[in-house]
Amino acid sequence: MRILVIDDNEQMLILLRQTMEWAGFDVDVAENGRLGQQLFEEQPADLIITDLIMPEQEGLETIRKLRKSAPEVKIIAISGGGRIGPEAYLPAAMELGADRIFAKPFDIKVLLATVRELLADT
């Protein structure tokens, strides 16, 4: 199973990549939504973990575009919410089609369990 992680925070990319690889998944990473979408088109993933606030193309726009082109892909949205808090962005991610949402900081074990749960359905 392939996972695509999209986040502009390098430490978050490293944490998520290492955790998902340790769990046995193939992992690709991108530092913004535009690059993530491009990478997905070249190498489709079974599940995407995307931050919501990023330069070039935000996660909400990325979710909207991915839902149009690949409605079957599982999407987990993560956000610290910037200056206004995650509660401003995470509900919008669900409305656009995210399967699950997580506010930063989150428990990595819970995120991994959620990834496994979503991929068990595929």
C-alpha positions, 0 to 999 in steps of 0.5 A, spaced: 500 500 500 502 506 498 501 513 502 502 520 500 504 525 505 503 532 503 506 537 509 510 544 508 513 542 515 519 538 514 519 535 521 512 532 520 514 529 513 520 526 517 515 523 522 510 521 518 514 518 513 518 514 518 512 512 522 508 509 515 515 506 513 516 502 519 508 500 519 510 497 512 507 502 507 511 505 501 511 512 502 512 518 498 512 526 500 511 532 498 512 539 501 505 543 498 499 541 495 501 542 488 507 538 488 503 533 492 497 533 486 503 532 481 506 526 485 499 523 485 498 523 478 505 520 476 504 515 482 497 514 485 497 512 492 492 508 496 491 514 502 493 521 502 495 525 509 495 532 507 496 538 511 491 544 510 495 550 510 501 550 505 504 555 500 502 554 493 496 550 494 493 549 500 490 542 503 483 544 502 484 545 494 488 539 494 482 535 497 477 538 492 481 537 486 483 529 488 476 528 490 474 530 482 480 526 479 480 520 484 474 519 488 476 512 491 482 515 494 482 515 502 484 522 505 486 524 512 487 532 513 491 534 519 492 541 521 494 546 526 490 551 524 495 557 523 493 563 527 486 561 528 486 554 530 484 547 526 477 548 528 476 553 522 479 548 517 478 541 519 470 541 518 471 544 511 476 538 509 470 534 511 465 537 507 470 537 501 471 529 502 476 528 507 475 521 510 478 523 517 481 529 520 486 530 526 488 537 529 495 538 530 498 536 535 496 529 534 497 522 537 501 518 532 499 511 534 491 514 533 493 516 526 497 510 524 491 506 527 486 510 523 490 509 516 490 501 517 482 502 518 481 506 512 486 501 508 483 495 510 476 497 506 480 497 500 
